[in-house]
Amino acid sequence: MARGESNAEIAGTLYLSEATVKTHVGRVLAKLGLRDGVQAVIWAYERRLIRPGHPPR
């Protein structure tokens, strides 16, 4: 999610269904009080969890 990937891309990477990813993403956003994936990326940058040019693995 911090890389800006879609739910389908995340699902493919993790070998999960898109519905499962959507559920987990929604729960993460709710727990962090974020509106969408864009805010999640900003949140991760602000906390130095990710850096430009160095995507998380």
Secondary structure as UniProt FT lines:
FT   TURN            2..3
FT   HELIX           7..14
FT   HELIX           18..32
FT   HELIX           37..46
FT   TURN            47..48
FT   TURN            52..53
//
